[in-house]
Amino acid sequence: MKNIFRGLKKYSTSPEKIVKCTIFLASMNEWGAINLAYIEALGSHRPARSALGASGLTLNSKVQIKCILIR
């Protein structure tokens, strides 16, 4: 989430503009931890989200998150 927030800041926008996130997990066993991190990072803002297990994530990462924002 810190990487996402850095990108938002770089392009002069904010987390409140996020309307949907798709979370890709190398292992669905990580869902509890990522769910907690997601909730803590976004506070009371609750964009729509979906999550799925995926193999072959970029750079062998455990988690990738794609966000859609409004202008």
Protein Blocks (a to p, Z undefined) as FASTA:
>chain_A
ZZmmmmmmmnopafklpmbdcdddfblklmmmmmmmmmmmnmmaccdddddddehiahhi
abdcdddddZZ
